[in-house]
């Protein structure tokens, strides 16, 4: 992937389920962006994430680091996807779950970018954790191997205030290191907060009704004659 090239490109993404369809969804994200993917229940947020992750067939094109996701592992190795509901083995410990992901991705857990206190002791069994702390384990697993693109479906829905603060601080730090994230949420205020999100994509009934960078992006100078688009 050339320097400055988009890291995630979605073109003409369409998917039908009976009478409902995802229709010609398109957007582009650069490295180091956090995009809020919003819309009411049933608008298509989860379907968009599953298509990008290569978990369901679709029409159109999705490229990650310039490689189509339907080409196999070359594109998907750059992705980490966390669905709304994550099933983890109850008898496994936190450490065992993370070690499994590390082996699958050929990664080193010493490089796992999570702050102290985000997880319970690694010897804790998953079955003893609350829903919020299981979600923390799932999020930590997503960061194993330093993926370039994070696909997160309502990642803070089960977290308490402390967990949400931990998560957004972590995501902000990863963004500053060039990681791109697409974060699904019912509304902007319940998704990536204003301090983190720098791009907004809004869905309604399977269609994109608004998409563009937010004016809070101030770290990149705008060249003469160009202006940042504001999502409406």
N, C-alpha and C positions, 0 to 999 in steps of 0.2 A: 504494500500500500504506500503510495507516494505521500510525502509530507504535505499536510494541509488537505488531503483528500477526505471525503466523508467516511465515517466509520460504519454508519448504518444507513442504507438506502432502501426505501420501500416504494415500489411503483406498481400501480394498478392492482393492489392486493384485494382479491375478491374471494368470498366463500359463502356458499349457500347451505342453509339448514331448513328444508321444507319451504315455507312461505317467507322466512326471514333470510336476509342476506347481508353480508359485509360487502360494500360496494365501492370499488375503485379507490381504496385508501392509499394515500401517497404522502410521504414526508422524508426529509433527509436530516440526519444529525451528524454533527462534527465531533471529533474527539474532545473529551472533557466537557460534555454537556449533560445536564440533568433535565429531562423532559417529563412534564406532568401530562399523563394521558387520562383525561377526565370524561365523564358522561354518566348518565343515569344507568341503573341496572338494566341490562339487556341492550345497551348501546353498542356492544361489541368489543369492549376493552380486553377482556380475557381472551377472546378469539384472536385478536390482533397479536397478543403476546405469544399465544400458542403457535400461530403461523410463523412468526419470526423465529421462534425457537426450533422450528422444523418438526413439530409434534403432530401436525395435521396437514393434510393436503390442501392446496389453495391454488388459485389462478393469480398470475402476476409474477413479480420478481422481488425478492428480498436479498440484498447483498450485505454481508458483514466483512469489513476490511477488503472490500472489492470482490469477494467470492460469494456466489449464490448459495443460499443455505441448503438448497436441494442437491448440491454437489457432494454432500456428505460431511465427514468430520472436519474437513479443512476450514469450513466456516464455523461450525458449531463448537469447535474447541475454544473459540474466542468468546463464547456466550455462557452466561449462567442464568437460569430461569427458576424463579420461586413462585409457585402457584398460591392461590388464596389459602388452600388447605394442604398442609404438608404432612404426610404419613412417615413417621420415623419408628424404628423398631423399639418397643417399650423396654425390652430386656437389655438393650445395648447401652453403654455409657456414652456420655458426650464425647469423650476422647476417642472411643471406638468409631463413632459416626464420622468424626472429622478425619480420622486416620483412613477410613474407607474412601472418602472423597479424595484425600491426598494421593492414595495409591492409584485410584482411577484416573487422576489427572497428572500423575507424575510430578506432584508438587511437594514442597517442603512446608510443614506446619509452622516452622520457625518464622516464616514470612507472613503468617496470617495477620491481616491488619485490623485486629479488633482491640479495643481499649480494655484495660483492667476493669473487672467488675461487670463486663457485659454478659459473661457466662457464669453459671454455677461451676463449682469444681469439676474438672474433667472426669472424675471418677463417679459422678452422679448419674444414676440410670434415668433414661428418658421417661420411663413410666412414672417416675416420682415428680416430674416437673409439671408446673401449671401450663396452660395453653400459651401464655405469653412467653414463658421461658423456652418452650419447645420451638416457638417461632424464632427466638433468638438463635437457637442452635441451627435452624434451617438457614437463617440469614448468614451466620458464620460459615456454614458449609458452602454457600454461594460464592463467598469471597476466596475460597481455597483455590490456589493456582493462578490468582491475579487475572481473572477474565477481563477482556477489553470492554464488553458490553453486558450490563446487568438488566434483566427483564424481571420486574418486581410487581406482583399483583397484590395490591393493597397490603404492603409489607408491615405497616404499623397497626393494622386493625386490631390485633390481639395484644399489643404492647401497652404497658402503663406509661405514665408521663416520663418516668426516668428512662425507660426503654426507648421511647420515641426520641428523646433528646440524644441518647447514646447513638441511635441509628442515624439521625440526620447529621450529627457531627461527623460520624464515620463516613457517610456518603459524601459530605462536603469535602473531606480530606481526599477521598478517592477521586472525586471530580478534579481537584487541583492537580492530581497526578496523571490526568488524561483519561480516566475511566468515564465511559458514557453510560447513563442509566435511563431507562424508560419506566416510569413509575405510574401504575394505574391506581386511580382513586375515584370515588363518586363525584367529588368536587375538588377544586384547586385547594381550598382551605384545609381539606382533610388529607391531601396528598403531600407532595413535596412542598414545604413551606416557602414563603417568599425569599428567605435567606439562602435557599438551596437551588430551587428550580430556576432555570434560565431559558426554558422553552416551554411552550404550551400547545398541546394538541387536544381538541375537544371533539368527541364523537356524539352523534345523535342518530339512532336507528340505523346503525351500520355505515354511516357516512361521516366524513370529516367536515365539520362546520366551521372550524377555526384552527389555524396552525401558524405558528411563527415564533421568533425569538421575543423575549420580554425586554423591556427597556432597562431592566435592572442590570443587564450585561454591560459592564463598564470597563472590562479588562482588555478589550480589543478596540483599537482606534478605528473609527469609521473613515474610510478614504473619501477624498473630496468628491462631492456629487452623489454619494451613497448615503442612505439613511437606514437605520434598523427598522424592520417591520414590527409593528405592535400587534399582538394577537387581539382579536375583537370577538 
